[in-house]
Amino acid sequence: MAALPERLSSILQHEDQEAFEEIFKTSCFMPKKGLKVDKVVSMGWTSGVAHVKVYVKGNLYDLWTNTENLQSEKAGK
C-alpha cells in the first residue's frame, strides 16, 4: 500500500470523495492550536510544504502543512 501522502495526493487528483472521507476517518490526525506535543522527532520542508514528525500522548504522527503554519513557541509570543 502507498504511503499516506501519496494516497491522499491520488485521492485528491481523482476527486474521490468516498476515499477522501474514509482516509480522514481512519488515517488522519487534525491537530488544534495549543496541542501539547510530547516530542518533535524531525522537521523538514521543501517548496513550501513542511513535514513534521511528533509524538502526542505516546503516538507518533506525521504532520503535513504549509511552511507558514510552522511557528515556534518563542516566535509566537
PDB file of N, CA, C, O and CB in Angstrom:
ATOM      1  N   MET A   1       0.845  -1.176   0.000  1.00  0.00           N
ATOM      2  CA  MET A   1       0.000   0.000   0.000  1.00  0.00           C
ATOM      3  C   MET A   1       0.891   1.240   0.000  1.00  0.00           C
ATOM      4  O   MET A   1       1.932   1.261   0.658  1.00  0.00           O
ATOM      5  CB  MET A   1      -0.962  -0.002   1.222  1.00  0.00           C
ATOM      6  N   ALA A   2       0.487   2.258  -0.728  1.00  0.00           N
ATOM      7  CA  ALA A   2       1.244   3.503  -0.824  1.00  0.00           C
ATOM      8  C   ALA A   2       1.223   4.235   0.513  1.00  0.00           C
ATOM      9  O   ALA A   2       0.316   4.051   1.325  1.00  0.00           O
ATOM     10  CB  ALA A   2       0.674   4.404  -1.938  1.00  0.00           C
ATOM     11  N   ALA A   3       2.232   5.063   0.727  1.00  0.00           N
ATOM     12  CA  ALA A   3       2.303   5.871   1.938  1.00  0.00           C
ATOM     13  C   ALA A   3       1.154   6.883   1.935  1.00  0.00           C
ATOM     14  O   ALA A   3       0.617   7.224   0.881  1.00  0.00           O
ATOM     15  CB  ALA A   3       3.681   6.594   2.044  1.00  0.00           C
ATOM     16  N   LEU A   4       0.794   7.349   3.110  1.00  0.00           N
ATOM     17  CA  LEU A   4      -0.340   8.252   3.254  1.00  0.00           C
ATOM     18  C   LEU A   4      -0.261   9.485   2.351  1.00  0.00           C
ATOM     19  O   LEU A   4      -1.263   9.807   1.713  1.00  0.00           O
ATOM     20  CB  LEU A   4      -0.449   8.688   4.681  1.00  0.00           C
ATOM     21  N   PRO A   5       0.866  10.192   2.258  1.00  0.00           N
ATOM     22  CA  PRO A   5       0.889  11.374   1.382  1.00  0.00           C
ATOM     23  C   PRO A   5       0.581  11.042  -0.082  1.00  0.00           C
ATOM     24  O   PRO A   5      -0.120  11.797  -0.755  1.00  0.00           O
ATOM     25  CB  PRO A   5       2.245  12.049   1.468  1.00  0.00           C
ATOM     26  N   GLU A   6       1.101   9.921  -0.569  1.00  0.00           N
ATOM     27  CA  GLU A   6       0.835   9.521  -1.947  1.00  0.00           C
ATOM     28  C   GLU A   6      -0.630   9.122  -2.129  1.00  0.00           C
ATOM     29  O   GLU A   6      -1.243   9.444  -3.147  1.00  0.00           O
ATOM     30  CB  GLU A   6       1.754   8.361  -2.352  1.00  0.00           C
ATOM     31  N   ARG A   7      -1.183   8.425  -1.147  1.00  0.00           N
ATOM     32  CA  ARG A   7      -2.593   8.039  -1.217  1.00  0.00           C
ATOM     33  C   ARG A   7      -3.484   9.275  -1.231  1.00  0.00           C
ATOM     34  O   ARG A   7      -4.413   9.369  -2.033  1.00  0.00           O
ATOM     35  CB  ARG A   7      -2.965   7.127  -0.034  1.00  0.00           C
ATOM     36  N   LEU A   8      -3.198  10.219  -0.343  1.00  0.00           N
ATOM     37  CA  LEU A   8      -4.003  11.433  -0.269  1.00  0.00           C
ATOM     38  C   LEU A   8      -3.893  12.240  -1.556  1.00  0.00           C
ATOM     39  O   LEU A   8      -4.895  12.760  -2.048  1.00  0.00           O
ATOM     40  CB  LEU A   8      -3.575  12.284   0.924  1.00  0.00           C
ATOM     41  N   SER A   9      -2.695  12.349  -2.100  1.00  0.00           N
ATOM     42  CA  SER A   9      -2.495  13.068  -3.359  1.00  0.00           C
ATOM     43  C   SER A   9      -3.312  12.435  -4.481  1.00  0.00           C
ATOM     44  O   SER A   9      -3.951  13.142  -5.260  1.00  0.00           O
ATOM     45  CB  SER A   9      -1.004  13.088  -3.737  1.00  0.00           C
ATOM     46  N   SER A  10      -3.294  11.122  -4.563  1.00  0.00           N
ATOM     47  CA  SER A  10      -4.049  10.414  -5.596  1.00  0.00           C
ATOM     48  C   SER A  10      -5.553  10.602  -5.414  1.00  0.00           C
ATOM     49  O   SER A  10      -6.278  10.813  -6.386  1.00  0.00           O
ATOM     50  CB  SER A  10      -3.703   8.923  -5.578  1.00  0.00           C
ATOM     51  N   ILE A  11      -6.013  10.528  -4.183  1.00  0.00           N
ATOM     52  CA  ILE A  11      -7.436  10.724  -3.886  1.00  0.00           C
ATOM     53  C   ILE A  11      -7.885  12.111  -4.332  1.00  0.00           C
ATOM     54  O   ILE A  11      -8.945  12.258  -4.940  1.00  0.00           O
ATOM     55  CB  ILE A  11      -7.710  10.534  -2.378  1.00  0.00           C
ATOM     56  N   LEU A  12      -7.082  13.123  -4.031  1.00  0.00           N
ATOM     57  CA  LEU A  12      -7.427  14.491  -4.420  1.00  0.00           C
ATOM     58  C   LEU A  12      -7.384  14.667  -5.931  1.00  0.00           C
ATOM     59  O   LEU A  12      -8.245  15.331  -6.508  1.00  0.00           O
ATOM     60  CB  LEU A  12      -6.483  15.486  -3.754  1.00  0.00           C
ATOM     61  N   GLN A  13      -6.383  14.075  -6.569  1.00  0.00           N
ATOM     62  CA  GLN A  13      -6.246  14.180  -8.022  1.00  0.00           C
ATOM     63  C   GLN A  13      -7.465  13.592  -8.731  1.00  0.00           C
ATOM     64  O   GLN A  13      -7.927  14.138  -9.732  1.00  0.00           O
ATOM     65  CB  GLN A  13      -4.967  13.470  -8.492  1.00  0.00           C
ATOM     66  N   HIS A  14      -7.983  12.480  -8.212  1.00  0.00           N
ATOM     67  CA  HIS A  14      -9.112  11.795  -8.845  1.00  0.00           C
ATOM     68  C   HIS A  14     -10.466  12.234  -8.278  1.00  0.00           C
ATOM     69  O   HIS A  14     -11.515  11.718  -8.663  1.00  0.00           O
ATOM     70  CB  HIS A  14      -8.956  10.296  -8.684  1.00  0.00           C
ATOM     71  N   GLU A  15     -10.414  13.202  -7.351  1.00  0.00           N
ATOM     72  CA  GLU A  15     -11.638  13.737  -6.744  1.00  0.00           C
ATOM     73  C   GLU A  15     -12.536  12.623  -6.205  1.00  0.00           C
ATOM     74  O   GLU A  15     -13.747  12.615  -6.426  1.00  0.00           O
ATOM     75  CB  GLU A  15     -12.410  14.575  -7.765  1.00  0.00           C
ATOM     76  N   ASP A  16     -11.908  11.682  -5.492  1.00  0.00           N
ATOM     77  CA  ASP A  16     -12.613  10.523  -4.935  1.00  0.00           C
ATOM     78  C   ASP A  16     -13.126  10.872  -3.531  1.00  0.00           C
ATOM     79  O   ASP A  16     -12.435  10.644  -2.538  1.00  0.00           O
ATOM     80  CB  ASP A  16     -11.675   9.267  -4.889  1.00  0.00           C
ATOM     81  N   GLN A  17     -14.332  11.422  -3.461  1.00  0.00           N
ATOM     82  CA  GLN A  17     -14.895  11.896  -2.201  1.00  0.00           C
ATOM     83  C   GLN A  17     -15.042  10.773  -1.175  1.00  0.00           C
ATOM     84  O   GLN A  17     -14.764  10.980   0.006  1.00  0.00           O
ATOM     85  CB  GLN A  17     -16.244  12.544  -2.449  1.00  0.00           C
ATOM     86  N   GLU A  18     -15.471   9.599  -1.603  1.00  0.00           N
ATOM     87  CA  GLU A  18     -15.650   8.473  -0.681  1.00  0.00           C
ATOM     88  C   GLU A  18     -14.319   8.071  -0.043  1.00  0.00           C
ATOM     89  O   GLU A  18     -14.248   7.865   1.169  1.00  0.00           O
ATOM     90  CB  GLU A  18     -16.269   7.267  -1.419  1.00  0.00           C
ATOM     91  N   ALA A  19     -13.271   7.961  -0.852  1.00  0.00           N
ATOM     92  CA  ALA A  19     -11.951   7.609  -0.324  1.00  0.00           C
ATOM     93  C   ALA A  19     -11.419   8.721   0.569  1.00  0.00           C
ATOM     94  O   ALA A  19     -10.780   8.449   1.585  1.00  0.00           O
ATOM     95  CB  ALA A  19     -10.963   7.330  -1.472  1.00  0.00           C
ATOM     96  N   PHE A  20     -11.678   9.974   0.197  1.00  0.00           N
ATOM     97  CA  PHE A  20     -11.242  11.121   0.999  1.00  0.00           C
ATOM     98  C   PHE A  20     -11.859  11.058   2.399  1.00  0.00           C
ATOM     99  O   PHE A  20     -11.157  11.230   3.396  1.00  0.00           O
ATOM    100  CB  PHE A  20     -11.625  12.451   0.302  1.00  0.00           C
ATOM    101  N   GLU A  21     -13.155  10.816   2.474  1.00  0.00           N
ATOM    102  CA  GLU A  21     -13.831  10.719   3.769  1.00  0.00           C
ATOM    103  C   GLU A  21     -13.303   9.544   4.586  1.00  0.00           C
ATOM    104  O   GLU A  21     -13.132   9.660   5.799  1.00  0.00           O
ATOM    105  CB  GLU A  21     -15.340  10.579   3.572  1.00  0.00           C
ATOM    106  N   GLU A  22     -13.045   8.424   3.934  1.00  0.00           N
ATOM    107  CA  GLU A  22     -12.532   7.237   4.634  1.00  0.00           C
ATOM    108  C   GLU A  22     -11.135   7.473   5.193  1.00  0.00           C
ATOM    109  O   GLU A  22     -10.853   7.106   6.334  1.00  0.00           O
ATOM    110  CB  GLU A  22     -12.514   6.034   3.692  1.00  0.00           C
ATOM    111  N   ILE A  23     -10.260   8.081   4.398  1.00  0.00           N
ATOM    112  CA  ILE A  23      -8.883   8.298   4.858  1.00  0.00           C
ATOM    113  C   ILE A  23      -8.858   9.277   6.032  1.00  0.00           C
ATOM    114  O   ILE A  23      -8.034   9.137   6.937  1.00  0.00           O
ATOM    115  CB  ILE A  23      -8.001   8.827   3.701  1.00  0.00           C
ATOM    116  N   PHE A  24      -9.747  10.259   6.023  1.00  0.00           N
ATOM    117  CA  PHE A  24      -9.783  11.201   7.134  1.00  0.00           C
ATOM    118  C   PHE A  24     -10.380  10.585   8.389  1.00  0.00           C
ATOM    119  O   PHE A  24     -10.045  11.013   9.494  1.00  0.00           O
ATOM    120  CB  PHE A  24     -10.569  12.428   6.747  1.00  0.00           C
ATOM    121  N   LYS A  25     -11.245   9.603   8.254  1.00  0.00           N
ATOM    122  CA  LYS A  25     -11.794   8.914   9.426  1.00  0.00           C
ATOM    123  C   LYS A  25     -10.792   7.949  10.031  1.00  0.00           C
ATOM    124  O   LYS A  25     -10.790   7.744  11.245  1.00  0.00           O
ATOM    125  CB  LYS A  25     -13.065   8.165   9.053  1.00  0.00           C
ATOM    126  N   THR A  26      -9.933   7.349   9.204  1.00  0.00           N
ATOM    127  CA  THR A  26      -9.082   6.262   9.679  1.00  0.00           C
ATOM    128  C   THR A  26      -7.600   6.580   9.769  1.00  0.00           C
ATOM    129  O   THR A  26      -6.891   5.941  10.547  1.00  0.00           O
ATOM    130  CB  THR A  26      -9.255   5.107   8.804  1.00  0.00           C
ATOM    131  N   SER A  27      -7.107   7.544   9.003  1.00  0.00           N
ATOM    132  CA  SER A  27      -5.658   7.731   8.903  1.00  0.00           C
ATOM    133  C   SER A  27      -5.166   9.132   9.211  1.00  0.00           C
ATOM    134  O   SER A  27      -3.957   9.366   9.207  1.00  0.00           O
ATOM    135  CB  SER A  27      -5.216   7.369   7.550  1.00  0.00           C
ATOM    136  N   CYS A  28      -6.054  10.061   9.476  1.00  0.00           N
ATOM    137  CA  CYS A  28      -5.615  11.442   9.648  1.00  0.00           C
ATOM    138  C   CYS A  28      -5.837  11.938  11.064  1.00  0.00           C
ATOM    139  O   CYS A  28      -6.733  11.487  11.777  1.00  0.00           O
ATOM    140  CB  CYS A  28      -6.335  12.344   8.674  1.00  0.00           C
ATOM    141  N   PHE A  29      -5.012  12.858  11.435  1.00  0.00           N
ATOM    142  CA  PHE A  29      -4.997  13.463  12.751  1.00  0.00           C
ATOM    143  C   PHE A  29      -5.048  14.969  12.514  1.00  0.00           C
ATOM    144  O   PHE A  29      -4.165  15.513  11.851  1.00  0.00           O
ATOM    145  CB  PHE A  29      -3.723  13.030  13.597  1.00  0.00           C
ATOM    146  N   MET A  30      -6.053  15.645  13.036  1.00  0.00           N
ATOM    147  CA  MET A  30      -6.217  17.074  12.807  1.00  0.00           C
ATOM    148  C   MET A  30      -5.880  17.830  14.097  1.00  0.00           C
ATOM    149  O   MET A  30      -6.752  18.036  14.942  1.00  0.00           O
ATOM    150  CB  MET A  30      -7.668  17.397  12.334  1.00  0.00           C
ATOM    151  N   PRO A  31      -4.619  18.242  14.249  1.00  0.00           N
ATOM    152  CA  PRO A  31      -4.229  18.930  15.484  1.00  0.00           C
ATOM    153  C   PRO A  31      -4.836  20.328  15.563  1.00  0.00           C
ATOM    154  O   PRO A  31      -5.075  20.974  14.542  1.00  0.00           O
ATOM    155  CB  PRO A  31      -2.704  19.019  15.582  1.00  0.00           C
ATOM    156  N   LYS A  32      -5.073  20.772  16.757  1.00  0.00           N
ATOM    157  CA  LYS A  32      -5.605  22.112  17.016  1.00  0.00           C
ATOM    158  C   LYS A  32      -4.516  22.967  17.655  1.00  0.00           C
ATOM    159  O   LYS A  32      -3.586  22.444  18.270  1.00  0.00           O
ATOM    160  CB  LYS A  32      -6.866  22.047  17.933  1.00  0.00           C
ATOM    161  N   LYS A  33      -4.636  24.268  17.508  1.00  0.00           N
ATOM    162  CA  LYS A  33      -3.694  25.198  18.120  1.00  0.00           C
ATOM    163  C   LYS A  33      -3.652  24.939  19.624  1.00  0.00           C
ATOM    164  O   LYS A  33      -4.691  24.746  20.256  1.00  0.00           O
ATOM    165  CB  LYS A  33      -4.089  26.677  17.820  1.00  0.00           C
ATOM    166  N   GLY A  34      -2.459  24.936  20.187  1.00  0.00           N
ATOM    167  CA  GLY A  34      -2.288  24.711  21.609  1.00  0.00           C
ATOM    168  C   GLY A  34      -2.099  23.255  21.995  1.00  0.00           C
ATOM    169  O   GLY A  34      -1.930  22.950  23.176  1.00  0.00           O
ATOM    170  N   LEU A  35      -2.123  22.344  21.021  1.00  0.00           N
ATOM    171  CA  LEU A  35      -1.927  20.921  21.292  1.00  0.00           C
ATOM    172  C   LEU A  35      -0.570  20.705  21.953  1.00  0.00           C
ATOM    173  O   LEU A  35       0.446  21.201  21.466  1.00  0.00           O
ATOM    174  CB  LEU A  35      -2.036  20.091  19.989  1.00  0.00           C
ATOM    175  N   LYS A  36      -0.550  19.979  23.039  1.00  0.00           N
ATOM    176  CA  LYS A  36       0.703  19.669  23.729  1.00  0.00           C
ATOM    177  C   LYS A  36       1.386  18.499  23.035  1.00  0.00           C
ATOM    178  O   LYS A  36       0.826  17.406  22.949  1.00  0.00           O
ATOM    179  CB  LYS A  36       0.448  19.344  25.229  1.00  0.00           C
ATOM    180  N   VAL A  37       2.583  18.730  22.546  1.00  0.00           N
ATOM    181  CA  VAL A  37       3.374  17.721  21.846  1.00  0.00           C
ATOM    182  C   VAL A  37       4.407  17.174  22.816  1.00  0.00           C
ATOM    183  O   VAL A  37       5.112  17.941  23.472  1.00  0.00           O
ATOM    184  CB  VAL A  37       4.058  18.313  20.568  1.00  0.00           C
ATOM    185  N   ASP A  38       4.503  15.843  22.913  1.00  0.00           N
ATOM    186  CA  ASP A  38       5.488  15.226  23.798  1.00  0.00           C
ATOM    187  C   ASP A  38       6.901  15.464  23.289  1.00  0.00           C
ATOM    188  O   ASP A  38       7.799  15.807  24.058  1.00  0.00           O
ATOM    189  CB  ASP A  38       5.223  13.725  23.931  1.00  0.00           C
ATOM    190  N   LYS A  39       7.094  15.280  21.983  1.00  0.00           N
ATOM    191  CA  LYS A  39       8.434  15.393  21.404  1.00  0.00           C
ATOM    192  C   LYS A  39       8.327  15.620  19.901  1.00  0.00           C
ATOM    193  O   LYS A  39       7.526  14.975  19.225  1.00  0.00           O
ATOM    194  CB  LYS A  39       9.276  14.126  21.705  1.00  0.00           C
ATOM    195  N   VAL A  40       9.140  16.539  19.381  1.00  0.00           N
ATOM    196  CA  VAL A  40       9.282  16.710  17.933  1.00  0.00           C
ATOM    197  C   VAL A  40      10.428  15.815  17.506  1.00  0.00           C
ATOM    198  O   VAL A  40      11.555  15.992  17.969  1.00  0.00           O
ATOM    199  CB  VAL A  40       9.540  18.224  17.531  1.00  0.00           C
ATOM    200  N   VAL A  41      10.160  14.856  16.631  1.00  0.00           N
ATOM    201  CA  VAL A  41      11.166  13.892  16.189  1.00  0.00           C
ATOM    202  C   VAL A  41      11.990  14.459  15.044  1.00  0.00           C
ATOM    203  O   VAL A  41      13.216  14.352  15.039  1.00  0.00           O
ATOM    204  CB  VAL A  41      10.501  12.578  15.762  1.00  0.00           C
ATOM    205  N   SER A  42      11.313  15.063  14.073  1.00  0.00           N
ATOM    206  CA  SER A  42      12.020  15.659  12.937  1.00  0.00           C
ATOM    207  C   SER A  42      11.146  16.725  12.299  1.00  0.00           C
ATOM    208  O   SER A  42       9.925  16.735  12.453  1.00  0.00           O
ATOM    209  CB  SER A  42      12.409  14.580  11.894  1.00  0.00           C
ATOM    210  N   MET A  43      11.813  17.627  11.572  1.00  0.00           N
ATOM    211  CA  MET A  43      11.103  18.680  10.873  1.00  0.00           C
ATOM    212  C   MET A  43      11.880  19.013   9.614  1.00  0.00           C
ATOM    213  O   MET A  43      13.095  19.206   9.663  1.00  0.00           O
ATOM    214  CB  MET A  43      10.915  19.935  11.770  1.00  0.00           C
ATOM    215  N   GLY A  44      11.187  19.081   8.492  1.00  0.00           N
ATOM    216  CA  GLY A  44      11.829  19.439   7.242  1.00  0.00           C
ATOM    217  C   GLY A  44      10.818  20.055   6.301  1.00  0.00           C
ATOM    218  O   GLY A  44       9.611  19.901   6.485  1.00  0.00           O
ATOM    219  N   TRP A  45      11.310  20.752   5.294  1.00  0.00           N
ATOM    220  CA  TRP A  45      10.396  21.363   4.337  1.00  0.00           C
ATOM    221  C   TRP A  45      11.067  21.560   2.998  1.00  0.00           C
ATOM    222  O   TRP A  45      12.284  21.717   2.904  1.00  0.00           O
ATOM    223  CB  TRP A  45       9.882  22.689   4.861  1.00  0.00           C
ATOM    224  N   THR A  46      10.248  21.549   1.967  1.00  0.00           N
ATOM    225  CA  THR A  46      10.676  21.843   0.601  1.00  0.00           C
ATOM    226  C   THR A  46       9.506  22.477  -0.129  1.00  0.00           C
ATOM    227  O   THR A  46       8.356  22.081   0.060  1.00  0.00           O
ATOM    228  CB  THR A  46      11.171  20.552  -0.140  1.00  0.00           C
ATOM    229  N   SER A  47       9.797  23.439  -0.942  1.00  0.00           N
ATOM    230  CA  SER A  47       8.793  24.091  -1.803  1.00  0.00           C
ATOM    231  C   SER A  47       7.525  24.497  -1.060  1.00  0.00           C
ATOM    232  O   SER A  47       6.421  24.348  -1.583  1.00  0.00           O
ATOM    233  CB  SER A  47       8.424  23.171  -2.938  1.00  0.00           C
ATOM    234  N   GLY A  48       7.684  25.009   0.157  1.00  0.00           N
ATOM    235  CA  GLY A  48       6.533  25.498   0.902  1.00  0.00           C
ATOM    236  C   GLY A  48       5.736  24.459   1.655  1.00  0.00           C
ATOM    237  O   GLY A  48       4.755  24.801   2.315  1.00  0.00           O
ATOM    238  N   VAL A  49       6.137  23.172   1.575  1.00  0.00           N
ATOM    239  CA  VAL A  49       5.431  22.108   2.292  1.00  0.00           C
ATOM    240  C   VAL A  49       6.318  21.605   3.425  1.00  0.00           C
ATOM    241  O   VAL A  49       7.473  21.237   3.210  1.00  0.00           O
ATOM    242  CB  VAL A  49       5.043  20.938   1.330  1.00  0.00           C
ATOM    243  N   ALA A  50       5.766  21.596   4.621  1.00  0.00           N
ATOM    244  CA  ALA A  50       6.514  21.151   5.795  1.00  0.00           C
ATOM    245  C   ALA A  50       6.047  19.762   6.222  1.00  0.00           C
ATOM    246  O   ALA A  50       4.860  19.444   6.163  1.00  0.00           O
ATOM    247  CB  ALA A  50       6.352  22.155   6.957  1.00  0.00           C
ATOM    248  N   HIS A  51       7.005  18.942   6.655  1.00  0.00           N
ATOM    249  CA  HIS A  51       6.725  17.601   7.181  1.00  0.00           C
ATOM    250  C   HIS A  51       7.339  17.542   8.570  1.00  0.00           C
ATOM    251  O   HIS A  51       8.551  17.682   8.731  1.00  0.00           O
ATOM    252  CB  HIS A  51       7.301  16.455   6.239  1.00  0.00           C
ATOM    253  N   VAL A  52       6.494  17.334   9.571  1.00  0.00           N
ATOM    254  CA  VAL A  52       6.939  17.293  10.959  1.00  0.00           C
ATOM    255  C   VAL A  52       6.489  15.972  11.558  1.00  0.00           C
ATOM    256  O   VAL A  52       5.331  15.581  11.416  1.00  0.00           O
ATOM    257  CB  VAL A  52       6.380  18.503  11.777  1.00  0.00           C
ATOM    258  N   LYS A  53       7.410  15.283  12.231  1.00  0.00           N
ATOM    259  CA  LYS A  53       7.065  14.048  12.945  1.00  0.00           C
ATOM    260  C   LYS A  53       7.073  14.370  14.433  1.00  0.00           C
ATOM    261  O   LYS A  53       8.056  14.886  14.964  1.00  0.00           O
ATOM    262  CB  LYS A  53       8.069  12.869  12.606  1.00  0.00           C
ATOM    263  N   VAL A  54       5.954  14.056  15.104  1.00  0.00           N
ATOM    264  CA  VAL A  54       5.813  14.368  16.519  1.00  0.00           C
ATOM    265  C   VAL A  54       5.204  13.194  17.271  1.00  0.00           C
ATOM    266  O   VAL A  54       4.506  12.356  16.702  1.00  0.00           O
ATOM    267  CB  VAL A  54       4.957  15.621  16.710  1.00  0.00           C
ATOM    268  N   TYR A  55       5.494  13.161  18.577  1.00  0.00           N
ATOM    269  CA  TYR A  55       4.809  12.247  19.483  1.00  0.00           C
ATOM    270  C   TYR A  55       3.776  13.054  20.260  1.00  0.00           C
ATOM    271  O   TYR A  55       4.086  14.105  20.822  1.00  0.00           O
ATOM    272  CB  TYR A  55       5.819  11.526  20.449  1.00  0.00           C
ATOM    273  N   VAL A  56       2.546  12.548  20.284  1.00  0.00           N
ATOM    274  CA  VAL A  56       1.462  13.131  21.061  1.00  0.00           C
ATOM    275  C   VAL A  56       0.822  11.996  21.846  1.00  0.00           C
ATOM    276  O   VAL A  56       0.321  11.034  21.263  1.00  0.00           O
ATOM    277  CB  VAL A  56       0.413  13.870  20.144  1.00  0.00           C
ATOM    278  N   LYS A  57       0.839  12.112  23.165  1.00  0.00           N
ATOM    279  CA  LYS A  57       0.271  11.078  24.043  1.00  0.00           C
ATOM    280  C   LYS A  57       0.809   9.695  23.704  1.00  0.00           C
ATOM    281  O   LYS A  57       0.067   8.713  23.716  1.00  0.00           O
ATOM    282  CB  LYS A  57      -1.254  11.076  23.942  1.00  0.00           C
ATOM    283  N   GLY A  58       2.107   9.621  23.399  1.00  0.00           N
ATOM    284  CA  GLY A  58       2.763   8.349  23.129  1.00  0.00           C
ATOM    285  C   GLY A  58       2.608   7.805  21.725  1.00  0.00           C
ATOM    286  O   GLY A  58       3.157   6.746  21.421  1.00  0.00           O
ATOM    287  N   ASN A  59       1.881   8.491  20.857  1.00  0.00           N
ATOM    288  CA  ASN A  59       1.694   8.046  19.473  1.00  0.00           C
ATOM    289  C   ASN A  59       2.486   8.929  18.522  1.00  0.00           C
ATOM    290  O   ASN A  59       2.531  10.148  18.692  1.00  0.00           O
ATOM    291  CB  ASN A  59       0.201   8.058  19.093  1.00  0.00           C
ATOM    292  N   LEU A  60       3.112   8.315  17.517  1.00  0.00           N
ATOM    293  CA  LEU A  60       3.888   9.046  16.519  1.00  0.00           C
ATOM    294  C   LEU A  60       2.978   9.471  15.377  1.00  0.00           C
ATOM    295  O   LEU A  60       2.228   8.660  14.833  1.00  0.00           O
ATOM    296  CB  LEU A  60       5.060   8.186  15.990  1.00  0.00           C
ATOM    297  N   TYR A  61       3.050  10.751  15.016  1.00  0.00           N
ATOM    298  CA  TYR A  61       2.240  11.290  13.918  1.00  0.00           C
ATOM    299  C   TYR A  61       3.128  12.001  12.917  1.00  0.00           C
ATOM    300  O   TYR A  61       4.113  12.641  13.286  1.00  0.00           O
ATOM    301  CB  TYR A  61       1.160  12.254  14.449  1.00  0.00           C
ATOM    302  N   ASP A  62       2.770  11.882  11.642  1.00  0.00           N
ATOM    303  CA  ASP A  62       3.367  12.662  10.564  1.00  0.00           C
ATOM    304  C   ASP A  62       2.412  13.808  10.289  1.00  0.00           C
ATOM    305  O   ASP A  62       1.245  13.581   9.971  1.00  0.00           O
ATOM    306  CB  ASP A  62       3.627  11.790   9.268  1.00  0.00           C
ATOM    307  N   LEU A  63       2.892  15.026  10.406  1.00  0.00           N
ATOM    308  CA  LEU A  63       2.073  16.197  10.123  1.00  0.00           C
ATOM    309  C   LEU A  63       2.574  16.846   8.844  1.00  0.00           C
ATOM    310  O   LEU A  63       3.776  17.053   8.680  1.00  0.00           O
ATOM    311  CB  LEU A  63       2.102  17.203  11.305  1.00  0.00           C
ATOM    312  N   TRP A  64       1.668  17.166   7.948  1.00  0.00           N
ATOM    313  CA  TRP A  64       1.985  17.842   6.691  1.00  0.00           C
ATOM    314  C   TRP A  64       1.235  19.160   6.677  1.00  0.00           C
ATOM    315  O   TRP A  64       0.030  19.189   6.926  1.00  0.00           O
ATOM    316  CB  TRP A  64       1.610  16.962   5.446  1.00  0.00           C
ATOM    317  N   THR A  65       1.936  20.261   6.385  1.00  0.00           N
ATOM    318  CA  THR A  65       1.303  21.568   6.385  1.00  0.00           C
ATOM    319  C   THR A  65       2.091  22.523   5.504  1.00  0.00           C
ATOM    320  O   THR A  65       3.152  22.169   4.992  1.00  0.00           O
ATOM    321  CB  THR A  65       1.188  22.120   7.813  1.00  0.00           C
ATOM    322  N   ASN A  66       1.582  23.714   5.330  1.00  0.00           N
ATOM    323  CA  ASN A  66       2.338  24.760   4.646  1.00  0.00           C
ATOM    324  C   ASN A  66       3.388  25.295   5.606  1.00  0.00           C
ATOM    325  O   ASN A  66       3.150  25.349   6.812  1.00  0.00           O
ATOM    326  CB  ASN A  66       1.402  25.906   4.143  1.00  0.00           C
ATOM    327  N   THR A  67       4.542  25.690   5.090  1.00  0.00           N
ATOM    328  CA  THR A  67       5.620  26.146   5.969  1.00  0.00           C
ATOM    329  C   THR A  67       5.214  27.354   6.796  1.00  0.00           C
ATOM    330  O   THR A  67       5.710  27.518   7.911  1.00  0.00           O
ATOM    331  CB  THR A  67       6.850  26.480   5.154  1.00  0.00           C
ATOM    332  N   GLU A  68       4.323  28.212   6.286  1.00  0.00           N
ATOM    333  CA  GLU A  68       3.929  29.388   7.073  1.00  0.00           C
ATOM    334  C   GLU A  68       3.117  29.013   8.304  1.00  0.00           C
ATOM    335  O   GLU A  68       2.928  29.849   9.188  1.00  0.00           O
ATOM    336  CB  GLU A  68       3.129  30.348   6.211  1.00  0.00           C
ATOM    337  N   ASN A  69       2.630  27.770   8.386  1.00  0.00           N
ATOM    338  CA  ASN A  69       1.908  27.321   9.570  1.00  0.00           C
ATOM    339  C   ASN A  69       2.842  26.904  10.704  1.00  0.00           C
ATOM    340  O   ASN A  69       2.398  26.723  11.838  1.00  0.00           O
ATOM    341  CB  ASN A  69       1.001  26.168   9.208  1.00  0.00           C
ATOM    342  N   LEU A  70       4.134  26.750  10.406  1.00  0.00           N
ATOM    343  CA  LEU A  70       5.090  26.374  11.448  1.00  0.00           C
ATOM    344  C   LEU A  70       5.485  27.617  12.227  1.00  0.00           C
ATOM    345  O   LEU A  70       5.829  28.649  11.651  1.00  0.00           O
ATOM    346  CB  LEU A  70       6.344  25.683  10.840  1.00  0.00           C
ATOM    347  N   GLN A  71       5.430  27.501  13.532  1.00  0.00           N
ATOM    348  CA  GLN A  71       5.784  28.627  14.376  1.00  0.00           C
ATOM    349  C   GLN A  71       6.258  28.076  15.710  1.00  0.00           C
ATOM    350  O   GLN A  71       5.579  27.264  16.336  1.00  0.00           O
ATOM    351  CB  GLN A  71       4.583  29.607  14.561  1.00  0.00           C
ATOM    352  N   SER A  72       7.413  28.520  16.130  1.00  0.00           N
ATOM    353  CA  SER A  72       7.908  28.063  17.425  1.00  0.00           C
ATOM    354  C   SER A  72       7.160  28.796  18.527  1.00  0.00           C
ATOM    355  O   SER A  72       6.580  29.856  18.295  1.00  0.00           O
ATOM    356  CB  SER A  72       9.439  28.290  17.553  1.00  0.00           C
ATOM    357  N   GLU A  73       7.175  28.232  19.720  1.00  0.00           N
ATOM    358  CA  GLU A  73       6.506  28.860  20.856  1.00  0.00           C
ATOM    359  C   GLU A  73       7.091  30.236  21.127  1.00  0.00           C
ATOM    360  O   GLU A  73       6.354  31.175  21.426  1.00  0.00           O
ATOM    361  CB  GLU A  73       6.620  27.980  22.105  1.00  0.00           C
ATOM    362  N   LYS A  74       8.410  30.365  21.025  1.00  0.00           N
ATOM    363  CA  LYS A  74       9.061  31.647  21.285  1.00  0.00           C
ATOM    364  C   LYS A  74       8.671  32.685  20.238  1.00  0.00           C
ATOM    365  O   LYS A  74       8.475  33.854  20.568  1.00  0.00           O
ATOM    366  CB  LYS A  74      10.581  31.476  21.314  1.00  0.00           C
ATOM    367  N   ALA A  75       8.559  32.267  18.980  1.00  0.00           N
ATOM    368  CA  ALA A  75       8.215  33.208  17.907  1.00  0.00           C
ATOM    369  C   ALA A  75       6.786  33.707  18.050  1.00  0.00           C
ATOM    370  O   ALA A  75       6.469  34.814  17.617  1.00  0.00           O
ATOM    371  CB  ALA A  75       8.403  32.551  16.537  1.00  0.00           C
ATOM    372  N   GLY A  76       5.930  32.906  18.648  1.00  0.00           N
ATOM    373  CA  GLY A  76       4.529  33.268  18.777  1.00  0.00           C
ATOM    374  C   GLY A  76       4.234  34.205  19.929  1.00  0.00           C
ATOM    375  O   GLY A  76       3.113  34.701  20.045  1.00  0.00           O
ATOM    376  N   LYS A  77       5.201  34.455  20.777  1.00  0.00           N
ATOM    377  CA  LYS A  77       4.967  35.302  21.960  1.00  0.00           C
ATOM    378  C   LYS A  77       5.450  36.702  21.730  1.00  0.00           C
ATOM    379  O   LYS A  77       5.334  37.548  22.617  1.00  0.00           O
ATOM    380  CB  LYS A  77       5.653  34.724  23.187  1.00  0.00           C
TER     381      LYS A  77
END
